[in-house]
């Protein structure tokens, strides 16, 4: 009886310790595990990580962003022949590469031509894993963000895939700005961002820091207008992605 009781006590202690550890993770602001909503369409590729469709998130009117218009991922330079076939089969024609020139020299360019992408648009950014680093992207790397959104306004280049190296930080910020423009709720924007936790540290407070900067500028529409993406281009992006303005 005493032995059974002792086992129960040990089991209870272990449970309490585990619960405390999990609570600590939940409270520290850095997500390590995030269950994917059923609406998320992951793209399984051999050598490209963190690839998924940005479709499926719900707008304020209850409709969902169509699938197959904009994707996000880690770097494409290591894509295998099978990966390129899969990318083409998805209808992806253009990549927006957020990597720096140094990263491209090390890892290689996105693969184009008859067996690859139709075109690649370079919008080099730097990303640091911190709230200040995310704010810096929004405040001090506006020309690259403008390049990305100017491309998204061009309907002839769809469908797009946005990527950096891990597809987590820079891709996370640009994707968040796009979802914000389309009318996705803040919670869903954060949910999409947290899905990149398997590729490294993510923190909702980091993304929130970037989005607060946008709010301070008067909201996503005014922010984009201030960096050269006028209302006509914003409407074009919405039409290109959603099928309507």
C-alpha positions in Angstrom: 0.0 0.0 0.0 2.8 2.4 1.0 4.7 1.5 -2.3 1.5 2.3 -4.4 1.0 5.6 -2.5 4.7 6.5 -3.1 4.3 5.8 -6.8 1.2 8.0 -6.9 3.0 10.8 -5.1 5.9 10.6 -7.6 3.5 10.6 -10.5 1.7 13.7 -9.1 5.0 15.6 -8.6 6.1 14.8 -12.2 2.8 16.0 -13.5 3.0 19.3 -11.5 6.6 19.9 -12.7 5.5 19.2 -16.3 2.6 21.6 -15.9 4.8 24.3 -14.5 7.3 23.9 -17.4 4.5 24.2 -20.0 3.0 27.2 -18.2 6.4 28.8 -18.2 6.7 28.4 -22.0 3.2 29.8 -22.4 3.9 32.8 -20.3 7.3 33.7 -21.8 5.9 35.0 -25.0 7.8 32.7 -27.3 5.7 30.0 -29.0 7.2 26.6 -29.6 4.2 24.6 -30.6 1.2 25.9 -32.6 -1.6 23.6 -33.8 -2.5 24.4 -37.4 -6.0 25.5 -38.0 -7.9 23.3 -40.5 -8.0 26.1 -43.0 -4.2 26.2 -43.3 -2.9 24.5 -46.5 0.7 23.4 -45.9 2.9 22.7 -49.0 5.1 19.7 -48.5 8.4 20.1 -50.3 11.6 18.2 -50.1 14.1 21.0 -49.5 12.0 24.1 -48.9 10.8 24.6 -45.3 7.8 26.3 -43.8 5.8 26.5 -47.0 2.1 27.2 -46.8 -0.7 29.0 -48.6 -1.8 32.3 -47.2 -5.4 31.5 -48.2 -8.1 30.3 -45.8 -8.0 33.1 -43.3 -11.4 34.7 -42.6 -12.3 38.4 -43.4 -14.6 40.6 -41.4 -17.6 39.8 -43.7 -17.1 36.0 -43.1 -15.6 35.2 -46.4 -12.2 33.5 -46.7 -9.1 34.5 -48.6 -9.0 32.3 -51.7 -6.3 29.6 -51.9 -3.6 29.6 -54.5 -2.9 33.3 -54.8 -0.1 34.0 -52.4 2.2 31.5 -50.6 5.0 31.9 -48.1 8.0 29.8 -47.3 11.7 29.6 -46.5 14.4 30.0 -49.1 13.8 28.5 -52.5 17.4 28.2 -53.6 17.7 24.6 -52.4 14.5 23.5 -54.2 14.9 20.1 -55.8 13.5 19.2 -59.3 10.5 17.7 -57.6 10.0 20.8 -55.5 10.0 23.0 -58.7 7.5 20.7 -60.3 5.2 21.0 -57.2 5.7 24.8 -57.2 4.7 25.1 -60.8 1.8 22.8 -60.3 0.5 25.2 -57.6 0.5 27.9 -60.2 3.3 29.9 -58.5 5.0 32.1 -61.1 6.8 34.8 -59.1 8.8 34.9 -55.9 9.4 37.9 -53.7 12.8 37.2 -52.2 13.4 39.1 -49.0 17.0 37.8 -48.5 20.0 40.1 -48.5 22.6 40.0 -51.2 25.0 38.3 -48.8 22.5 35.5 -48.1 22.0 35.0 -51.9 25.7 34.8 -52.4 25.9 32.0 -49.8 22.7 30.0 -50.6 22.1 30.9 -54.3 19.4 32.6 -56.2 15.8 31.4 -56.7 15.7 29.0 -59.6 14.1 30.4 -62.7 13.6 29.6 -66.3 11.6 26.9 -68.0 11.9 24.5 -65.1 11.6 27.1 -62.4 9.9 30.4 -61.6 8.9 32.8 -64.2 10.5 35.7 -62.3 12.0 36.7 -59.0 11.6 40.1 -57.4 14.3 41.1 -55.0 13.2 43.1 -51.9 16.2 42.7 -49.6 15.5 43.1 -45.9 17.3 42.4 -42.6 15.5 40.8 -39.7 16.5 40.5 -36.0 14.6 38.3 -33.6 13.4 41.0 -31.3 10.6 43.6 -31.0 13.1 46.3 -32.0 14.2 44.2 -35.0 10.6 43.9 -36.2 9.9 47.6 -35.6 13.0 48.3 -37.6 11.6 46.4 -40.6 8.4 48.5 -40.7 10.1 51.8 -39.9 13.5 51.7 -41.7 13.1 49.1 -44.5 10.1 50.8 -46.3 11.6 50.7 -49.8 11.8 46.9 -49.7 8.3 46.6 -48.3 7.1 49.0 -51.1 8.9 46.8 -53.7 7.0 43.7 -52.4 3.6 45.4 -52.4 4.2 47.1 -55.8 4.8 43.6 -57.2 1.6 42.3 -55.5 -0.4 45.0 -57.3 0.7 43.5 -60.7 -2.0 41.0 -61.6 0.1 39.5 -64.4 2.7 38.1 -62.0 0.4 35.8 -60.0 0.6 33.5 -58.2 3.3 34.7 -55.7 5.4 33.1 -53.1 7.0 35.4 -50.5 10.1 34.1 -48.8 13.3 34.9 -46.9 15.7 32.3 -45.4 13.6 30.5 -42.8 10.3 32.1 -43.9 9.7 33.3 -40.3 10.7 36.9 -39.5 10.9 39.0 -42.7 8.4 36.8 -44.4 6.3 37.0 -41.2 6.2 40.8 -41.2 5.4 41.2 -44.9 2.8 38.5 -44.8 1.2 40.2 -41.7 1.1 43.5 -43.5 -0.6 41.8 -46.5 -3.2 40.0 -44.3 -3.8 43.3 -42.5 -4.5 45.1 -45.8 -6.9 42.3 -46.9 -8.9 42.7 -43.7 -7.8 39.7 -41.6 -8.3 40.1 -37.9 -5.2 40.7 -35.7 -5.6 37.4 -33.9 -5.6 35.5 -37.2 -2.5 37.4 -38.3 -0.7 36.4 -35.2 -2.0 32.8 -35.6 -0.5 32.6 -39.1 2.8 34.0 -37.8 3.0 31.5 -35.0 2.8 28.6 -37.4 6.5 29.2 -38.2 7.5 28.2 -34.7 9.0 24.9 -36.0 11.7 26.9 -37.9 12.9 28.9 -34.9 11.9 31.3 -32.2 8.7 33.3 -32.8 7.1 35.7 -30.4 3.7 37.4 -30.8 5.1 40.5 -29.0 7.7 40.9 -31.7 5.0 40.9 -34.4 2.8 43.1 -32.3 5.6 45.7 -32.1 5.7 45.9 -35.9 1.9 46.2 -36.2 1.7 48.9 -33.5 4.1 50.9 -35.6 1.6 50.5 -38.5 -1.3 51.5 -36.2 0.7 54.6 -35.1 1.0 55.6 -38.8 -2.8 55.6 -39.0 -3.4 52.0 -40.0 -2.3 49.8 -42.9 -3.8 51.9 -45.7 -2.1 55.1 -44.6 1.1 53.3 -43.8 1.2 51.8 -47.3 0.3 55.2 -48.9 3.2 56.8 -47.0 5.7 54.4 -48.6 4.3 54.9 -52.1 1.6 52.2 -52.4 -1.4 54.4 -53.2 -5.1 53.5 -52.9 -5.2 52.4 -56.5 -2.4 49.8 -55.9 -4.0 48.8 -52.7 -7.3 48.1 -54.4 -5.4 46.2 -57.1 -3.8 44.0 -54.5 -7.1 43.2 -52.9 -8.6 42.4 -56.3 -5.7 40.2 -57.3 -5.8 38.2 -54.1 -9.5 38.2 -53.2 -11.0 38.4 -56.7 -12.8 41.6 -55.8 -12.1 45.0 -54.2 
